[in-house]
Amino acid sequence: MRSLAAYLFVLLLAFPAFAVEPDEILEDPVLEARARDLSKQLRCVVCQNQDIDSSNAGVARDLRILVRERLVAGDTDEQVLDFVVARYGDYVLFRPPWKPTTYALWIAPFLVLAIGATAAGAVLLRARSKSGPFGLSVQEEAEFADLKKHLEQER
């Protein structure tokens, strides 16, 4: 029982801690909630697959502070996101908009999946056409038939 408690404690310590530092937190809980929501939509330009809310990078801290400053100044969520995108580009968004410059981001995963499925299908068809019903090549099938005839003649 003690080892289970120790295991759960270690597991609890393994959960990622948010990188937002106490000096960044706004006193207004509504603005802070908006800042947290916006921070989860923005990608850290250094960490790439981590939102700025949980990144420890210096750039992420600067972006968190920037988001909070814009909210305190009275910007809407869309204005804050537009401001950050104007500085860093659409790459900073976890969900980039659908427009000509981001078509590749949206289409590439489906294209790679289609190419992979086509390649896998071609390999399976080629393997099936080279082998008989038991997965043997034509030569192996002929050898098997000869062996079968030889065994039947010995009976």
C-alpha positions as a Python dict, from the first residue, in 0.01 Angstrom:
ca = {
    (1, 'M'): (0, 0, 0),
    (2, 'R'): (285, 233, 85),
    (3, 'S'): (452, 170, -251),
    (4, 'L'): (125, 252, -428),
    (5, 'A'): (104, 583, -242),
    (6, 'A'): (466, 660, -329),
    (7, 'Y'): (401, 569, -693),
    (8, 'L'): (96, 797, -710),
    (9, 'F'): (292, 1081, -549),
    (10, 'V'): (571, 1048, -807),
    (11, 'L'): (311, 1030, -1083),
    (12, 'L'): (151, 1348, -951),
    (13, 'L'): (489, 1522, -964),
    (14, 'A'): (525, 1419, -1329),
    (15, 'F'): (227, 1630, -1442),
    (16, 'P'): (348, 1933, -1635),
    (17, 'A'): (348, 2253, -1436),
    (18, 'F'): (224, 2565, -1603),
    (19, 'A'): (500, 2808, -1679),
    (20, 'V'): (300, 3117, -1589),
    (21, 'E'): (490, 3288, -1314),
    (22, 'P'): (321, 3468, -1024),
    (23, 'D'): (438, 3811, -1139),
    (24, 'E'): (259, 3759, -1472),
    (25, 'I'): (-84, 3679, -1327),
    (26, 'L'): (-340, 3957, -1357),
    (27, 'E'): (-538, 4066, -1053),
    (28, 'D'): (-866, 4064, -1248),
    (29, 'P'): (-976, 3697, -1266),
    (30, 'V'): (-1183, 3757, -1581),
    (31, 'L'): (-888, 3907, -1769),
    (32, 'E'): (-660, 3632, -1638),
    (33, 'A'): (-902, 3365, -1764),
    (34, 'R'): (-909, 3534, -2107),
    (35, 'A'): (-528, 3553, -2106),
    (36, 'R'): (-504, 3181, -2024),
    (37, 'D'): (-747, 3095, -2304),
    (38, 'L'): (-553, 3304, -2553),
    (39, 'S'): (-221, 3161, -2433),
    (40, 'K'): (-344, 2809, -2508),
    (41, 'Q'): (-420, 2913, -2867),
    (42, 'L'): (-72, 3050, -2930),
    (43, 'R'): (228, 2832, -3017),
    (44, 'C'): (567, 2900, -2862),
    (45, 'V'): (794, 2992, -3153),
    (46, 'V'): (1088, 2823, -2980),
    (47, 'C'): (922, 2506, -2848),
    (48, 'Q'): (697, 2475, -3157),
    (49, 'N'): (450, 2216, -3024),
    (50, 'Q'): (387, 2373, -2687),
    (51, 'D'): (151, 2655, -2609),
    (52, 'I'): (291, 2968, -2451),
    (53, 'D'): (92, 2900, -2134),
    (54, 'S'): (303, 2594, -2052),
    (55, 'S'): (636, 2689, -2212),
    (56, 'N'): (934, 2800, -2005),
    (57, 'A'): (1106, 2970, -2299),
    (58, 'G'): (1187, 3339, -2268),
    (59, 'V'): (994, 3420, -2586),
    (60, 'A'): (687, 3245, -2443),
    (61, 'R'): (713, 3455, -2127),
    (62, 'D'): (737, 3770, -2339),
    (63, 'L'): (430, 3663, -2538),
    (64, 'R'): (234, 3590, -2219),
    (65, 'I'): (319, 3935, -2087),
    (66, 'L'): (231, 4090, -2425),
    (67, 'V'): (-109, 3916, -2428),
    (68, 'R'): (-184, 4040, -2077),
    (69, 'E'): (-74, 4395, -2160),
    (70, 'R'): (-302, 4401, -2465),
    (71, 'L'): (-596, 4272, -2259),
    (72, 'V'): (-538, 4533, -1988),
    (73, 'A'): (-526, 4797, -2264),
    (74, 'G'): (-879, 4692, -2362),
    (75, 'D'): (-819, 4482, -2675),
    (76, 'T'): (-1064, 4208, -2765),
    (77, 'D'): (-943, 3849, -2800),
    (78, 'E'): (-943, 3883, -3180),
    (79, 'Q'): (-740, 4203, -3164),
    (80, 'V'): (-482, 4037, -2939),
    (81, 'L'): (-452, 3738, -3174),
    (82, 'D'): (-430, 3969, -3478),
    (83, 'F'): (-154, 4167, -3307),
    (84, 'V'): (50, 3854, -3231),
    (85, 'V'): (-6, 3713, -3582),
    (86, 'A'): (107, 4044, -3733),
    (87, 'R'): (435, 4007, -3543),
    (88, 'Y'): (501, 3633, -3579),
    (89, 'G'): (284, 3515, -3869),
    (90, 'D'): (14, 3248, -3888),
    (91, 'Y'): (261, 2988, -3763),
    (92, 'V'): (212, 3111, -3407),
    (93, 'L'): (-152, 2994, -3413),
    (94, 'F'): (-232, 2631, -3332),
    (95, 'R'): (-526, 2662, -3574),
    (96, 'P'): (-409, 2875, -3865),
    (97, 'P'): (-682, 3028, -4083),
    (98, 'W'): (-782, 2874, -4418),
    (99, 'K'): (-619, 3099, -4676),
    (100, 'P'): (-380, 3057, -4971),
    (101, 'T'): (-67, 3091, -4760),
    (102, 'T'): (-178, 2812, -4524),
    (103, 'Y'): (-332, 2566, -4771),
    (104, 'A'): (-24, 2344, -4744),
    (105, 'L'): (-64, 2325, -4364),
    (106, 'W'): (-421, 2205, -4399),
    (107, 'I'): (-387, 1978, -4703),
    (108, 'A'): (-46, 1815, -4638),
    (109, 'P'): (-161, 1565, -4370),
    (110, 'F'): (-440, 1434, -4595),
    (111, 'L'): (-207, 1422, -4894),
    (112, 'V'): (55, 1224, -4700),
    (113, 'L'): (-217, 986, -4577),
    (114, 'A'): (-346, 933, -4933),
    (115, 'I'): (5, 869, -5066),
    (116, 'G'): (73, 621, -4784),
    (117, 'A'): (-254, 437, -4842),
    (118, 'T'): (-186, 419, -5216),
    (119, 'A'): (166, 284, -5157),
    (120, 'A'): (40, 26, -4907),
    (121, 'G'): (-232, -84, -5150),
    (122, 'A'): (20, -117, -5433),
    (123, 'V'): (251, -329, -5217),
    (124, 'L'): (-36, -555, -5111),
    (125, 'L'): (-160, -596, -5468),
    (126, 'R'): (190, -674, -5594),
    (127, 'A'): (243, -930, -5317),
    (128, 'R'): (-93, -1092, -5387),
    (129, 'S'): (-32, -1116, -5763),
    (130, 'K'): (307, -1284, -5711),
    (131, 'S'): (176, -1551, -5476),
    (132, 'G'): (-85, -1822, -5491),
    (133, 'P'): (-366, -1879, -5242),
    (134, 'F'): (-127, -1999, -4971),
    (135, 'G'): (121, -1716, -5008),
    (136, 'L'): (356, -1926, -5223),
    (137, 'S'): (523, -1809, -5541),
    (138, 'V'): (435, -1977, -5870),
    (139, 'Q'): (759, -2176, -5859),
    (140, 'E'): (689, -2290, -5502),
    (141, 'E'): (336, -2392, -5603),
    (142, 'A'): (479, -2605, -5887),
    (143, 'E'): (731, -2768, -5653),
    (144, 'F'): (453, -2837, -5402),
    (145, 'A'): (238, -2999, -5671),
    (146, 'D'): (529, -3219, -5782),
    (147, 'L'): (596, -3324, -5423),
    (148, 'K'): (228, -3400, -5369),
    (149, 'K'): (219, -3618, -5685),
    (150, 'H'): (534, -3800, -5574),
    (151, 'L'): (385, -3874, -5229),
    (152, 'E'): (55, -3995, -5379),
    (153, 'Q'): (243, -4233, -5613),
    (154, 'E'): (431, -4385, -5318),
    (155, 'R'): (106, -4478, -5141),
}
